[in-house]
């Protein structure tokens, strides 16, 4: 199965303990035949959007969701997710990782892609969150 996956990264290309929407940039990969191919690397134009009034606004979530839909993303990867995860799970599978480097995360994702593909085969509209640390944990988001 082919999948587009968005990584939420810092300026220097590492995963940081920031919410997905607060990442400095996104790298979007196409995964096919167990090979990751970088399609896009774009600065996060929504990083500071509406943050002066409140953190985790629906407008910011909507803009990020639209941005990712344009890139045909189905899986989003970050070290942390905030309150907007309730909107994210309606469109994408969120994967929370503990590793900091994209190379290590790619290796880990390949080991667990069967789980993610099974989740993608579900009826869209409410995906579960996956937490990958030493193993993999599937969580329902309310």
Backbone as CSV, one residue per row, in Angstrom:
resi,resn,N_x,N_y,N_z,CA_x,CA_y,CA_z,C_x,C_y,C_z
1,UNK,0.838,-1.178,0.000,0.000,0.000,0.000,0.886,1.245,0.000
2,UNK,0.509,2.217,-0.798,1.247,3.470,-0.866,0.611,4.484,0.075
3,UNK,1.458,5.261,0.735,0.986,6.187,1.758,1.842,7.442,1.763
4,UNK,1.207,8.611,1.926,1.950,9.844,2.167,1.927,10.132,3.660
5,UNK,3.100,10.443,4.190,3.286,10.620,5.631,3.957,11.966,5.886
6,UNK,3.397,12.747,6.820,3.958,14.056,7.172,4.695,13.966,8.499
7,UNK,5.952,14.408,8.509,6.759,14.506,9.717,6.764,15.957,10.183
8,UNK,6.531,16.184,11.471,6.578,17.523,12.064,7.956,17.711,12.681
9,UNK,8.748,18.618,12.086,10.156,18.733,12.466,10.544,20.153,12.880
10,UNK,11.683,20.229,13.564,12.265,21.512,13.933,13.050,22.073,12.740
11,UNK,13.549,23.274,12.906,14.364,23.928,11.869,15.532,23.042,11.440
12,UNK,16.150,22.347,12.418,17.331,21.526,12.108,16.972,20.097,11.694
13,UNK,15.687,19.822,11.454,15.279,18.536,10.908,15.101,17.424,11.923
14,UNK,14.885,17.764,13.187,14.678,16.754,14.225,13.242,16.837,14.752
15,UNK,12.782,15.722,15.295,11.495,15.727,15.983,11.721,16.354,17.353
16,UNK,10.889,17.334,17.709,10.966,17.967,19.024,9.672,17.704,19.775
17,UNK,9.715,17.872,21.086,8.494,17.690,21.890,7.634,18.935,21.784
18,UNK,7.120,19.152,20.574,6.191,20.234,20.284,4.951,19.609,19.676
19,UNK,3.831,20.281,19.824,2.611,19.811,19.172,2.808,19.811,17.661
20,UNK,2.100,18.940,16.976,2.220,18.820,15.523,2.066,20.178,14.832
21,UNK,1.084,20.966,15.235,0.815,22.257,14.607,1.842,23.331,14.920
22,UNK,2.728,23.062,15.893,3.756,24.035,16.276,5.121,23.717,15.671
23,UNK,5.177,22.726,14.815,6.450,22.368,14.173,6.957,23.522,13.317
24,UNK,8.272,23.609,13.180,8.869,24.633,12.315,8.594,24.315,10.848
25,UNK,8.656,23.014,10.523,8.456,22.616,9.125,7.884,21.211,9.066
26,UNK,7.401,20.872,7.877,6.872,19.534,7.614,7.655,18.915,6.457
27,UNK,8.048,17.673,6.643,8.589,16.885,5.543,7.512,15.866,5.194
28,UNK,7.190,15.799,3.921,6.154,14.875,3.480,6.797,13.832,2.578
29,UNK,6.624,12.588,3.000,7.223,11.449,2.313,6.143,10.605,1.650
30,UNK,6.540,9.971,0.567,5.714,8.956,-0.073,6.359,7.616,0.263
31,UNK,5.583,6.736,0.865,6.070,5.409,1.215,5.484,4.399,0.239
32,UNK,6.368,3.716,-0.458,5.960,2.689,-1.416,7.035,1.604,-1.433
33,UNK,6.603,0.351,-1.390,7.541,-0.778,-1.419,8.634,-0.640,-0.370
34,UNK,8.234,-0.231,0.838,9.140,-0.082,1.979,10.261,0.922,1.738
35,UNK,9.999,1.904,0.873,10.973,2.958,0.595,10.320,4.318,0.796
36,UNK,10.992,5.162,1.576,10.527,6.528,1.787,11.168,7.445,0.754
37,UNK,10.339,8.241,0.091,10.832,9.228,-0.867,10.322,10.598,-0.415
38,UNK,11.236,11.533,-0.188,10.852,12.878,0.232,10.187,13.600,-0.933
39,UNK,8.934,14.023,-0.729,8.197,14.755,-1.761,8.288,16.263,-1.557
40,UNK,8.101,16.696,-0.317,8.062,18.123,-0.009,8.728,18.379,1.337
41,UNK,9.338,19.544,1.444,9.765,20.071,2.735,9.318,21.522,2.746
42,UNK,8.382,21.824,3.641,7.809,23.165,3.648,7.765,23.715,5.062
43,UNK,8.059,24.996,5.175,7.945,25.668,6.460,6.467,25.661,6.858
44,UNK,6.210,25.613,8.145,4.847,25.602,8.652,4.294,27.026,8.636
45,UNK,3.437,27.351,7.680,2.912,28.714,7.596,1.876,29.029,8.679
46,UNK,1.474,28.023,9.439,0.423,28.206,10.441,0.957,28.158,11.870
47,UNK,2.274,28.081,12.021,2.891,27.891,13.335,2.392,28.895,14.372
48,UNK,2.335,30.160,14.037,1.965,31.198,15.004,0.529,31.684,14.854
49,UNK,-0.224,31.034,14.002,-1.586,31.473,13.719,-2.485,31.408,14.951
50,UNK,-3.139,32.511,15.271,-4.133,32.593,16.344,-3.605,32.207,17.717
51,UNK,-2.320,32.105,17.890,-1.797,31.649,19.168,-1.841,32.737,20.243
52,UNK,-2.024,33.992,19.844,-2.068,35.064,20.844,-3.345,34.993,21.671
53,UNK,-4.429,34.515,21.065,-5.692,34.467,21.794,-5.863,33.161,22.566
54,UNK,-5.526,32.038,21.950,-5.615,30.753,22.649,-4.810,29.715,21.885
55,UNK,-4.352,28.726,22.603,-3.540,27.673,22.000,-4.458,26.590,21.437
56,UNK,-4.127,26.062,20.266,-4.877,24.948,19.692,-6.227,25.343,19.127
57,UNK,-6.267,26.385,18.327,-7.546,26.845,17.791,-8.024,25.958,16.640
58,UNK,-9.336,25.901,16.477,-9.929,25.108,15.398,-9.554,25.672,14.029
59,UNK,-9.432,26.985,13.931,-9.072,27.596,12.646,-7.688,27.136,12.213
60,UNK,-6.759,27.121,13.151,-5.408,26.650,12.845,-5.454,25.180,12.424
61,UNK,-6.210,24.372,13.160,-6.334,22.949,12.815,-6.903,22.790,11.416
62,UNK,-7.936,23.567,11.091,-8.552,23.486,9.768,-7.584,23.830,8.653
63,UNK,-6.764,24.843,8.871,-5.782,25.228,7.858,-4.720,24.152,7.666
64,UNK,-4.268,23.556,8.757,-3.261,22.488,8.651,-3.872,21.263,7.973
65,UNK,-5.109,20.936,8.310,-5.795,19.802,7.679,-5.925,20.031,6.171
66,UNK,-6.342,21.224,5.758,-6.448,21.537,4.326,-5.097,21.421,3.631
67,UNK,-4.060,21.959,4.269,-2.691,21.902,3.734,-2.273,20.448,3.509
68,UNK,-2.519,19.588,4.493,-2.112,18.184,4.393,-2.961,17.408,3.382
69,UNK,-4.238,17.753,3.277,-5.083,17.108,2.255,-4.561,17.420,0.855
70,UNK,-4.093,18.634,0.631,-3.544,19.011,-0.682,-2.324,18.171,-1.028
71,UNK,-1.639,17.659,-0.011,-0.440,16.834,-0.218,-0.770,15.338,-0.152
72,UNK,-2.068,15.006,-0.094,-2.527,13.612,-0.034,-1.955,12.829,1.146
73,UNK,-1.787,13.496,2.265,-1.252,12.866,3.469,-2.336,12.033,4.136
74,UNK,-1.941,10.882,4.675,-2.886,10.063,5.439,-2.370,9.729,6.841
75,UNK,-1.073,9.939,7.085,-0.473,9.681,8.393,0.361,10.894,8.786
76,UNK,0.206,11.347,10.050,0.990,12.476,10.559,1.805,12.003,11.751
77,UNK,3.072,12.413,11.806,4.000,11.914,12.818,4.608,13.080,13.570
78,UNK,4.586,12.981,14.898,5.120,14.026,15.756,5.549,13.408,17.084
79,UNK,6.310,14.152,17.871,6.641,13.682,19.219,5.537,14.028,20.206
80,UNK,4.608,14.910,19.782,3.554,15.343,20.693,2.366,15.863,19.889
81,UNK,1.166,15.671,20.408,-0.048,16.225,19.818,-0.792,16.977,20.901
82,UNK,-1.481,18.038,20.508,-2.232,18.843,21.457,-3.728,18.582,21.360
83,UNK,-4.499,19.549,21.786,-5.960,19.398,21.844,-6.591,19.244,20.462
84,UNK,-5.932,19.736,19.436,-6.487,19.616,18.085,-6.430,18.195,17.533
85,UNK,-5.907,17.266,18.309,-5.886,15.875,17.836,-7.307,15.380,17.571
86,UNK,-8.280,15.940,18.288,-9.677,15.524,18.063,-10.136,15.867,16.648
87,UNK,-9.509,16.862,16.019,-9.810,17.195,14.619,-8.931,16.368,13.672
88,UNK,-7.688,16.162,14.058,-6.729,15.411,13.239,-7.234,13.995,12.967
89,UNK,-7.755,13.313,14.018,-8.155,11.906,13.860,-9.326,11.718,12.909
90,UNK,-10.002,12.799,12.561,-11.099,12.697,11.597,-10.575,12.601,10.163
91,UNK,-9.280,12.907,9.982,-8.704,12.973,8.636,-7.438,12.134,8.452
92,UNK,-6.659,11.993,9.517,-5.337,11.356,9.427,-5.110,10.436,10.620
93,UNK,-4.184,9.500,10.456,-3.745,8.689,11.582,-2.594,9.431,12.259
94,UNK,-2.756,9.831,13.529,-1.646,10.462,14.239,-0.735,9.396,14.854
95,UNK,0.559,9.584,14.687,1.545,8.675,15.257,2.492,9.509,16.109
96,UNK,2.541,9.171,17.395,3.432,9.858,18.322,4.669,8.983,18.513
97,UNK,5.838,9.582,18.318,7.090,8.829,18.394,7.978,9.408,19.491
98,UNK,8.929,8.599,19.958,9.869,9.074,20.968,11.236,9.406,20.370
99,UNK,11.511,8.895,19.197,12.795,9.157,18.535,12.850,10.588,18.005
100,UNK,14.059,11.085,17.778,14.238,12.456,17.313,14.637,12.566,15.850
101,UNK,15.212,11.523,15.272,15.710,11.640,13.899,14.754,10.983,12.903
102,UNK,14.524,11.639,11.776,13.641,11.069,10.749,14.076,9.677,10.284
103,UNK,15.374,9.426,10.177,15.842,8.110,9.731,15.406,7.006,10.684
104,UNK,15.558,7.250,11.981,15.147,6.247,12.971,13.634,6.055,12.951
105,UNK,12.899,7.152,12.799,11.437,7.058,12.764,10.988,6.288,11.525
106,UNK,11.630,6.500,10.399,11.277,5.747,9.192,11.456,4.251,9.421
107,UNK,12.571,3.864,10.041,12.830,2.448,10.329,11.749,1.875,11.233
108,UNK,11.387,2.630,12.257,10.354,2.181,13.197,8.997,2.077,12.495
109,UNK,8.657,3.059,11.685,7.372,3.023,10.972,7.280,1.806,10.052
110,UNK,8.367,1.485,9.393,8.353,0.315,8.501,8.013,-0.957,9.262
111,UNK,8.493,-1.071,10.500,8.207,-2.254,11.316,6.727,-2.357,11.664
112,UNK,6.046,-1.204,11.731,4.665,-1.169,12.204,3.651,-0.756,11.129
113,UNK,4.053,-0.716,9.881,3.147,-0.249,8.821,1.914,-1.138,8.672
114,UNK,2.019,-2.395,9.001,0.853,-3.276,8.917,-0.284,-2.725,9.777
115,UNK,0.046,-2.258,10.980,-0.962,-1.686,11.880,-1.576,-0.430,11.269
116,UNK,-0.734,0.415,10.704,-1.225,1.664,10.128,-2.075,1.398,8.890
117,UNK,-1.676,0.442,8.077,-2.476,0.097,6.896,-3.830,-0.477,7.302
118,UNK,-3.856,-1.292,8.352,-5.134,-1.807,8.849,-6.025,-0.654,9.299
119,UNK,-5.444,0.337,9.947,-6.209,1.498,10.403,-6.722,2.306,9.211
120,UNK,-5.893,2.460,8.188,-6.310,3.196,6.990,-7.451,2.488,6.261
121,UNK,-7.514,1.167,6.373,-8.568,0.405,5.713,-9.924,0.561,6.403
122,UNK,-9.909,1.110,7.631,-11.169,1.363,8.334,-11.956,2.432,7.592
123,UNK,-13.202,2.573,7.964,-14.021,3.655,7.422,-13.436,4.976,7.903
124,UNK,-13.086,5.889,6.999,-12.531,7.172,7.432,-13.525,7.947,8.294
125,UNK,-13.003,8.846,9.078,-13.867,9.684,9.893,-13.481,9.693,11.351
126,UNK,-12.774,8.679,11.790,-12.254,8.691,13.157,-11.206,7.593,13.306
127,UNK,-9.961,7.995,13.162,-8.858,7.053,13.300,-8.377,7.031,14.743
128,UNK,-7.663,5.989,15.101,-7.031,5.896,16.409,-5.650,6.517,16.349
129,UNK,-5.153,6.913,17.491,-3.791,7.440,17.633,-2.867,6.268,17.957
130,UNK,-1.685,6.283,17.368,-0.674,5.268,17.652,0.491,5.925,18.377
131,UNK,0.959,5.275,19.418,2.131,5.731,20.158,3.191,4.658,19.977
132,UNK,4.329,5.069,19.413,5.414,4.112,19.190,6.596,4.538,20.047
133,UNK,6.922,3.670,21.010,8.077,3.888,21.858,8.915,2.628,21.744
134,UNK,8.903,1.778,22.716,9.589,0.504,22.589,8.741,-0.501,21.798
135,UNK,7.431,-0.333,21.877,6.481,-1.129,21.110,5.500,-0.179,20.455
136,UNK,4.303,-0.667,20.174,3.290,0.169,19.554,2.004,0.065,20.371
137,UNK,1.345,1.190,20.585,0.113,1.250,21.357,-0.919,1.999,20.532
138,UNK,-2.103,1.424,20.435,-3.211,2.028,19.669,-4.216,2.599,20.667
139,UNK,-4.518,3.894,20.556,-5.409,4.567,21.499,-6.568,5.230,20.785
140,UNK,-7.718,5.158,21.392,-8.877,5.870,20.877,-8.833,7.312,21.385
141,UNK,-9.152,8.275,20.527,-9.171,9.681,20.893,-10.602,10.147,20.940
142,UNK,-10.996,10.762,22.038,-12.367,11.273,22.190,-12.427,12.724,21.823
